[in-house]
Amino acid sequence: MISTVDSLQDVLGLDFSMAASELADARLQQRCKDTPGNRAAVAAARARIDALLDMYLAAGYLPG
């Protein structure tokens, strides 16, 4: 049986990478067609990244 235990830092890093990719996709869609829905998708992706960064700092992982 293989077991993998990820650290919180690893999980947050992966979540951040996925959120950054989602933001890039949302921004591309907005550049192609600037609609309220596409603007909302960009705002939601930015909010997710902000929340992940807050969790990262709250967990005690300081930059540097």
N, C-alpha and C positions, 0 to 999 in steps of 0.2 A: 504494500500500500504506500503510495507516494502522497505526502502531505506538504503543502506550501503555506507558510505563514508570511504574510506581507506586513511590513511595518506601516504605520499610519502615514508616515512620510511618503512611502512608495505609492500607497493608494491615492493620497492627495495629489501626488505628482502625475499619476496616470489620469486622474479625473481632470486635472488642469490641462493636460495635453489634449484630452478629448474636447474640453470646453473651448480651448483655443482653436481647434479645428472647426468646431461648430460655429464659432464667431467668424472665422474666415469664410466659411460657406455662406453664412447669413449676410455678410458684407458683400460678397460676390452677387448674391441674389438681389440685394438692394441696389447695387451699381447697375445691374441689368434692368431692373424695373423698380423704381422708388414708389412703393405702395405702403399704406399704413401697416399691412401685415408684415411686410419685409422689415420695416422700421421696428416693429414690435419684436421680431425675431432677433434683431441686432441688440436691442435693449435687454432682452431676456438672456442672451448669451453673455453680455457684459455683466449683468447682475449675477449670473452663475459664477463667473470668474471672480468677481468681487467677493462673493460668499466663500469660495474656496480659499482665496487669499486670507480672508479673515480667520477661517478655520486653521489654516497653516500657522498663522501668527499666534492664535489662541493655544495651539498645541505646543508652543514654545520653540518653534523652528524660526530662528532669526536669520535674516540674510547676512551674508558675509562670511 
